[in-house]
Amino acid sequence: MIRCVVVRTTITLDDDLYREVKVQAARDGRTVGQIIEDALRARPGEAAEAAAIEPLPVYGGSGVLPGVDLGDNAALRDRMDAGESLDALR
């Protein structure tokens, strides 16, 4: 005999997404929970792949400005907060 344990939890969803799921559930005669369960079961690894950060575009240029150390967060933050115009940083 297979025993199924039901766990109740609270999740936060985007309002538009929730409305879409609610409409789909009503149309299919199912609950919102059933729709979400089926979506999670159907593609367990896809959510992580979709959330992967796209690489930033790389533009031609001379690279990092002289004196800028990308490994020194505090110095980099100070340089960015110095209020220099964008043209001065190019």
C-alpha positions, 0 to 999 in steps of 0.5 A: 500500500502506497501512503500519500502524505499531504503537506499544506504550505503557503506560496506567493504567486504573481497576481497575473499568474494566479489569475491565469491558473485560477481560470485554467482550474475553473475551465478544467474543473480542478483546484488551483492546487492540482494545477500547481502540483501537475505543473511541478511534477511535469517539469521538475528541473525546468524551473531552475533552468528558466531562472538561470541568469542570462549572460550579460552582453559584452561590448568591445572596449579597453576593458577595466579602467586603470586602477579598478580592481574587480576583486575589491568590492569596497573600492569598486563601490566607492568608485561607482558612487563617486558621481563621475559621469558615464562619459568619464568612466568610458 
